[in-house]
Amino acid sequence: MSPTSGATRWVIESALAAIRNRIPAALAVVVETSGSTYVQAGAIALFPTHSSQVGWLSGGCLEPEIARRAESAANRECVEWMEIDSRDDEDLFSGSAVGCRGRLRLALLPLLAMDGWKALADAWIDGSGALVLRLDASGQLECRIGDLGQDWNLQASVPDWEQGDGTAASWTIALAEPPAVLIFGAGPEIPLLVPMLRSLGWMTWIVESRSRWQIHSDLADHRIDQRPASAMALTGPVAIRAALVMQHSFELDREALLALAMSSAPFVGLLGPLRRRDDLLKVLPGDIRDTLLPRLHSPIGLDLGGHGPEAIALSIAAQLQAWLHRR
């Protein structure tokens, strides 16, 4: 199961809004791909009726036809199966080819017909785990997250593609839970860094007890207006994937590193030059240093060039993106 994309978060949140407002909408789920495609299996997009789509399954060339079929699925409350194949050489040479040279197979799921899906999506947003969706060509659907589960038996169209040719008649798609980042400090880098991380799919937490900087805390999904020592206990059951220590305060950074040493966060980033990092490590107990060093990234951020808060924010977001996707 690969890390979730930034689009997945916005699609799920928009789907929840559509359900709350009783807006007919279809969730497009890519169940198979072959050849060169813009997305891979597990990609999703939302197509509300009479509204703009959320998420992309191509560079824009395939969406009009998907939207047409999605509107039918949403209004009829029927699962629609759809294949888009742009591998034909004849289309290429005639100038009528669209998209990449590949094939997508999609399930278009009518959300208003899926009672109980909202609770599962809410649990995904809250960080309860991966959202696992099992789909059958007959219209039998199953969705699970942790101990929660729901089944549906919906009316379904006949798949666009040939059956009985050895292709799958059922699929399992797992949407990895959104990664969570805990940021110690709401300094000048935050107005660019947090929106960038959120757009990439991260759930963001900010720890900031200083009133001067707390105005930036509202940019995050969650704010903790306390000192670092008590912050870890306030994130609840959420698994923190990355922690960023960037308070521009030696004492507060020392306190944050002490707290993070006892955590399971696999990525700990520390802002500031090497000399400052070495000074901080000197004042930490030896066992704390040994616990932190295998996870510590310092100075945080990729060396992209430039100076100032904007360049720092970009370099940190780029490093987290690369680390999350194992690049």
C-alpha positions in Angstrom: 0.0 0.0 0.0 1.6 3.2 -1.1 1.4 6.5 0.7 -1.8 8.4 0.0 -1.7 11.3 -2.4 -2.7 14.9 -1.5 -5.7 14.6 -3.8 -7.1 11.7 -1.8 -7.6 13.8 1.3 -9.5 16.6 -0.6 -11.6 14.0 -2.5 -12.7 12.3 0.8 -13.4 15.6 2.5 -15.4 16.8 -0.5 -17.3 13.6 -0.6 -18.3 14.0 3.1 -19.5 17.5 2.3 -21.6 16.2 -0.6 -23.2 13.6 1.6 -23.9 16.2 4.4 -25.6 18.4 1.8 -27.4 15.5 0.1 -25.8 16.4 -3.2 -25.8 13.4 -5.7 -22.2 12.5 -6.4 -20.2 9.6 -7.7 -16.8 8.6 -6.3 -14.6 7.5 -9.2 -12.2 4.7 -8.2 -9.4 3.5 -10.5 -9.5 -0.3 -10.1 -7.0 -1.2 -12.9 -4.5 0.4 -15.2 -2.2 -0.8 -17.9 0.3 1.1 -20.2 1.1 4.7 -19.6 -1.5 6.4 -17.4 -1.7 9.6 -15.4 -2.7 7.8 -12.3 -2.5 4.2 -10.9 -5.0 1.8 -9.3 -6.3 3.4 -6.1 -6.6 6.9 -7.4 -9.9 8.6 -6.7 -11.9 11.6 -7.8 -15.3 13.0 -6.9 -17.9 14.1 -9.5 -20.8 15.9 -7.9 -23.8 16.7 -10.1 -24.0 20.3 -11.2 -20.6 21.1 -9.6 -16.9 20.9 -10.3 -15.0 17.7 -9.9 -12.4 17.2 -7.1 -9.3 15.3 -8.0 -7.9 14.4 -11.4 -7.6 11.0 -13.2 -5.9 12.5 -16.3 -4.5 15.8 -17.4 -8.0 16.9 -18.1 -8.6 15.1 -21.4 -10.6 12.2 -20.0 -12.7 14.0 -17.4 -15.6 15.2 -19.5 -16.6 11.6 -20.4 -16.1 10.4 -16.9 -18.2 13.3 -15.6 -21.0 12.3 -17.9 -21.0 8.7 -16.8 -20.6 9.7 -13.1 -23.7 11.9 -13.3 -25.7 8.9 -14.5 -24.3 6.8 -11.7 -25.1 9.4 -9.1 -28.6 10.1 -10.3 -29.6 6.4 -10.9 -27.8 5.3 -7.7 -26.2 2.6 -9.7 -22.5 1.4 -9.9 -21.2 2.2 -13.3 -18.1 0.4 -14.7 -16.1 2.3 -17.2 -13.0 1.6 -19.4 -11.0 4.3 -21.1 -8.4 2.9 -23.6 -6.1 5.3 -25.4 -3.6 2.7 -26.6 -4.9 2.4 -30.2 -2.3 3.3 -32.8 -5.1 4.2 -35.3 -6.4 7.0 -33.0 -2.8 8.2 -32.5 -2.1 8.6 -36.3 -5.5 10.0 -37.0 -5.0 12.7 -34.5 -8.0 11.7 -32.4 -6.1 10.1 -29.5 -6.7 11.5 -26.0 -4.7 11.1 -22.8 -1.7 8.9 -22.3 -1.0 5.7 -24.1 -2.8 3.5 -21.5 -6.0 2.0 -20.2 -8.0 2.9 -17.1 -10.8 0.8 -15.6 -13.0 2.7 -13.2 -15.8 2.1 -10.7 -18.2 5.0 -10.4 -19.9 4.7 -6.9 -23.1 6.5 -6.0 -22.4 7.9 -2.6 -26.0 8.7 -1.5 -26.8 5.0 -2.0 -24.0 3.9 0.3 -25.5 4.4 3.8 -22.9 4.2 6.5 -20.0 5.3 4.2 -19.8 8.7 6.0 -18.8 7.1 9.3 -16.0 5.2 7.6 -14.7 8.3 5.8 -14.8 10.3 9.0 -12.7 7.6 10.7 -10.2 7.8 7.8 -9.9 11.6 8.2 -9.3 11.1 12.0 -6.4 8.8 11.3 -7.9 5.5 12.3 -6.1 3.6 9.5 -6.3 2.6 5.9 -9.7 2.6 4.1 -10.0 -0.7 2.4 -12.6 -1.0 -0.4 -13.6 -4.3 -2.0 -15.6 -4.1 -5.2 -17.3 -6.8 -7.2 -18.5 -6.4 -10.8 -22.0 -7.5 -9.6 -22.3 -4.4 -7.4 -21.4 -6.0 -4.1 -19.2 -3.5 -2.2 -17.5 -3.8 1.2 -15.6 -1.0 3.0 -13.5 -1.5 6.2 -11.4 0.7 8.4 -10.1 -0.8 11.7 -13.1 -2.4 13.5 -15.6 -0.5 11.4 -17.2 -2.0 8.3 -20.1 -1.7 6.0 -21.5 -3.8 3.1 -23.7 -2.8 0.2 -25.4 -4.7 -2.7 -26.1 -2.1 -5.3 -27.5 -2.2 -8.8 -24.6 -2.2 -11.2 -24.1 -1.8 -15.0 -22.4 -4.4 -17.1 -18.6 -3.6 -17.3 -17.5 -1.9 -20.5 -14.9 -4.6 -21.1 -15.2 -8.2 -22.0 -15.8 -10.6 -19.2 -14.5 -14.2 -19.0 -11.2 -13.2 -20.7 -9.2 -13.8 -17.6 -9.6 -10.3 -16.3 -10.5 -9.6 -12.7 -14.2 -9.5 -11.6 -13.4 -8.2 -8.1 -10.8 -5.7 -6.8 -9.4 -4.6 -3.4 -8.3 -1.0 -3.1 -6.6 0.4 0.0 -6.4 4.1 0.6 -3.5 4.7 3.1 -4.4 6.9 6.0 -3.3 10.6 5.6 0.1 11.1 7.1 0.3 13.3 10.2 3.0 15.9 10.9 3.5 17.6 14.3 5.2 21.0 13.9 6.7 22.6 17.0 6.7 26.3 16.4 4.5 28.6 14.3 7.2 31.0 13.1 7.6 32.8 9.8 7.9 29.7 7.7 4.4 28.4 8.6 2.2 30.6 6.3 3.7 28.9 3.3 4.7 25.5 4.8 1.4 24.4 6.3 -0.8 25.1 3.3 1.8 23.3 1.1 1.8 20.2 3.3 -1.9 20.1 3.6 -2.2 20.3 -0.2 0.1 17.3 -0.4 -2.2 15.4 1.9 -0.6 15.8 5.3 -2.8 16.3 8.4 -1.0 19.1 10.2 -0.7 19.8 13.9 1.0 22.9 15.3 2.4 23.2 18.9 2.8 26.8 19.9 2.4 28.4 23.4 3.8 31.9 22.5 1.0 34.3 21.8 3.1 36.2 19.3 3.0 33.3 16.9 -0.3 31.7 17.6 -2.1 33.5 14.8 -0.4 31.1 12.4 -1.7 28.1 14.4 -5.1 28.4 12.8 -3.6 27.4 9.4 -3.1 23.9 10.6 -5.8 21.2 11.0 -5.2 21.0 14.7 -3.5 23.4 17.2 -2.0 22.8 20.6 -1.4 26.0 22.6 0.9 24.4 25.1 4.6 23.9 25.6 6.3 21.0 23.8 6.6 18.8 26.9 2.8 18.2 27.1 2.1 18.2 23.3 2.6 14.5 22.5 -0.2 13.4 24.9 -2.7 15.7 23.1 -2.5 14.2 19.7 -4.7 11.2 20.8 -4.4 8.0 18.8 -3.1 9.6 15.7 0.2 8.1 14.5 2.6 11.0 14.0 4.7 10.2 10.9 6.9 13.3 11.1 7.8 15.9 13.7 9.4 19.3 12.8 11.2 21.2 15.5 11.4 24.8 14.3 10.7 27.1 17.2 13.7 29.5 16.8 14.3 29.0 20.6 17.1 26.9 22.0 15.2 26.0 25.2 11.9 25.1 23.5 13.7 23.1 20.9 15.6 21.1 23.6 12.2 20.5 25.3 10.7 19.3 22.0 13.6 16.9 21.3 13.2 15.4 24.8 9.5 14.8 24.2 10.1 13.3 20.7 12.8 10.9 22.0 10.0 9.1 23.8 7.7 9.0 20.7 7.6 6.7 17.8 7.7 9.4 15.1 10.1 7.9 12.4 11.1 11.4 11.1 12.3 14.2 13.3 13.4 17.3 11.5 15.4 20.1 13.3 15.7 23.6 11.8 18.9 25.4 12.1 22.6 25.1 11.3 24.9 22.2 12.2 26.5 24.1 15.1 23.2 24.7 16.7 22.2 21.0 16.3 25.5 19.9 17.9 24.9 22.3 20.8 21.5 21.0 21.4 22.7 17.4 21.3 25.4 18.2 23.9 22.8 19.2 26.5 20.7 16.1 26.0 21.3 12.9 28.0 23.2 10.2 26.2 20.3 7.8 26.0 18.1 10.5 24.5 20.7 11.3 21.8 21.0 7.6 21.0 17.2 7.4 20.6 17.0 10.5 18.4 19.9 10.3 16.1 18.7 7.5 13.8 15.6 9.5 13.1 17.0 13.0 13.1 17.2 15.0 9.9 19.3 18.2 10.6 19.5 20.7 9.1 16.0 20.0 7.9 15.1 20.5 4.2 16.6 19.7 0.9 19.3 22.0 -0.4 17.3 23.7 -3.1 19.1 27.1 -2.9 17.7 30.4 -1.7 17.2 32.1 1.6 14.4 33.2 3.9 11.1 31.7 5.1 9.7 30.9 1.7 12.8 28.9 0.5 13.0 27.1 3.9 9.3 26.1 3.7 9.7 24.8 0.1 12.8 22.8 1.1 11.1 21.2 4.1 8.0 20.3 2.1 10.2 18.8 -0.6 12.1 16.7 1.9 9.0 15.3 3.5 7.4 14.5 0.2 10.6 12.6 -0.9 10.9 10.8 2.4 7.2 9.8 2.5 7.5 8.3 -1.0 10.9 6.7 -0.3 12.7 8.8 -2.9 
